[in-house]
Amino acid sequence: MQKLLDGIVKFRKKDFEAHKELFHELKEGQKPHTLFITCSDSRIDPNRITRTLPGEMFIIRNIAGLVPPYRETAEYVSTTAAIEYAVLSLGVENIIVCGHSNCGGCAACLNPTESLDKLPHTKKWMELAKPVRERVLLELGEDGPEAREWMMEQANVIEQLKHLMTFPYIKEKALAGQLLLSGWYYIIETGEVFIYNKDTGEFLLANG
């Protein structure tokens, strides 16, 4: 806790002062250009990866960076509500789904389902990635765990892009050229970011 307390003091004295005018402007409201959907993993820092400042990105984080397919419901749906707000209220121009290497959520999804029995809510959430899991195990069932995890992590990004297109207002804006969807894959140990190319079906290095 002391590390965090020291951090807020340093922030106020250094970082805040360096961007004082920006924070003054932000008190009037936000107008982010990008919705960034990624994993809750503590090793992922969207603003650091993209070198963006406060106010530029609206960020959604959850286990494995999943997007539930669109449905109208009376349930409490945090991720769906945040997407709705970002697109319809804030008017973001881009949506990025960013997966990453060594993803614990994707690794857990590849394990036998009973491995998550003591984490019932996590187990239920990971059902959203079940179609990806089945495809990976079917295609790479005989290969090593590293190959399966690598494919799972990347295929998961593509799957979430498909889920986003089930949102009527996202599909409408995307087809009209008013909203750009992009899939990223971030390598923790190298800092490399690969971006999905829909035409080739590959993730291509973007910052090499």
Helices and strands as residue ranges (DSSP letters): H 2-10, I 11-15, H 16-18, H 20-26, E 34-39, H 46-50, E 57-62, G 63-65, H 78-84, I 85-89, E 94-100, H 104-110, G 113-116, H 120-125, G 126-129, H 130-140, H 145-164, H 168-175, E 180-186, E 193-197, E 202-205
